[in-house]
Amino acid sequence: MAPAPEENPAPPEPGPCTPEALERAFLERGHPLVLGFDEHGGFYAQAGGLLEWDPEGAAPAALRLAARLGVELPRAGEGGAR
């Protein structure tokens, strides 16, 4: 009798969302980069499954990445930038 198949291990916890990780997902892997504010003024950045969200609206990794890429960010309440 064959041994029972092992259960799939849980996916690893995501590492810290750094500007470099967001930039790699965007530039090297071609994932869309979405930066913006949610309806409560919290700032978010998303690229290739990475998500940085700060309810206070000051997500540092995404802000540094946006500055490095020359992306103009919307003001709170204006939605997101792509």
C-alpha positions, 0 to 999 in steps of 0.5 A: 500500500502506498503511503498517504499523500502529505497534506499541503503545507500552509503557505508561508507568511508574507515577508515585509512589503518593501519598496524593492519587493513591490518594484520587482513585482512591477518592473521585473514580473510585469504585475500591475502596480496599484497605488491609492487611498481607500475610502477611509483615507488609508494608503495602499500599494499592491503588485503581484500579490504583495499588499502594503496598507496603512490605515493612517495613510502613510505606507512608507514602502509604497511612498518611497517606491512611487517617488523612485518611479516618479508616480504622482499619487492621488490625494485622499478621497481621489481613488487610486493611481495605476 
